[in-house]
């Protein structure tokens, strides 16, 4: 997994999956990234599957990161879970 910090005791300040930032928004790892023989896509996929905050908070990037990693079945599930959790009104607005 890609860790949040090289310091294991570093405090957590928010509910972001920082280990997935190389996937998106930084676009360093995509659906087929190999560097010096290391499969970074597989590393990012493991990081995605073990992310500490699943579809949290309401502006989650889980579905976008899943798409970048070629995890199409996860994209659909993440989009549905986010809408089910945060979309409270028929208009699409949240409370």
C-alpha positions in Angstrom: 0.0 0.0 0.0 1.0 3.6 -0.5 1.1 5.1 3.0 0.0 8.6 4.1 3.4 9.4 5.5 6.8 7.8 6.0 6.3 8.5 9.7 4.0 5.8 11.0 3.0 7.9 14.0 2.0 10.9 11.9 -1.4 12.3 13.0 -4.4 12.2 10.7 -6.0 15.6 10.1 -8.9 14.8 7.8 -10.8 12.0 6.0 -8.9 11.9 2.7 -7.3 8.8 1.2 -3.9 10.5 0.7 -2.4 7.2 -0.6 -4.5 7.5 -3.7 -3.4 11.1 -4.7 -0.7 9.7 -7.1 -3.7 8.2 -9.0 -5.8 11.3 -9.0 -5.4 14.3 -8.9 -1.6 14.0 -9.7 -2.1 11.4 -12.5 1.2 9.6 -11.8 -0.4 6.2 -11.7 -3.0 5.0 -14.3 -4.5 1.7 -15.4 -1.3 0.3 -16.7 1.7 2.0 -15.1 5.0 0.1 -14.7 8.2 1.8 -13.7 11.5 0.0 -13.7 9.7 -3.3 -13.6 7.5 -2.3 -10.7 3.8 -2.6 -11.3 2.6 0.7 -9.8 -1.0 0.0 -10.9 -1.2 -3.1 -8.8 0.2 -1.2 -5.9 -2.4 1.6 -6.3 -5.1 -1.1 -6.7 -4.1 -2.6 -3.3 -4.1 0.9 -1.8 -7.6 1.5 -3.2 -8.9 -1.8 -1.8 -7.5 -1.0 1.6 -8.4 2.8 1.7 -9.4 3.9 5.2 -12.3 6.1 4.1 -14.7 4.4 1.7 -17.1 6.8 0.0 -16.5 9.4 2.6 -16.9 12.4 2.7 -19.6 13.6 0.3 -17.0 14.9 -2.2 -15.3 11.5 -2.4 -13.0 10.7 -5.3 -13.3 7.0 -4.9 -15.2 6.4 -8.2 -12.7 8.6 -10.1 -9.7 6.8 -8.7 -11.3 3.4 -9.4 -11.8 4.5 -13.1 -8.2 5.6 -13.4 -7.1 2.2 -12.1 -9.3 0.3 -14.5 -11.7 -1.0 -11.8 -15.0 -0.5 -13.7 -17.1 -2.6 -11.4 -15.9 -0.4 -8.5 -16.8 2.8 -10.3 -20.5 1.8 -10.6 -20.6 0.7 -7.0 -18.9 3.8 -5.7 -21.2 6.1 -7.6 -24.3 4.3 -6.4 -23.0 4.3 -2.8 -22.2 8.0 -2.8 -25.6 8.9 -4.2 -27.4 6.6 -1.8 -25.5 8.0 1.2 -25.5 11.7 0.4 -28.3 12.5 -2.1 -31.3 13.1 0.2 -33.7 14.9 -2.1 -35.1 14.0 -5.6 -33.4 17.2 -6.9 -30.0 15.7 -6.2 -29.2 18.0 -3.4 -27.9 17.0 0.0 -28.9 18.3 3.4 
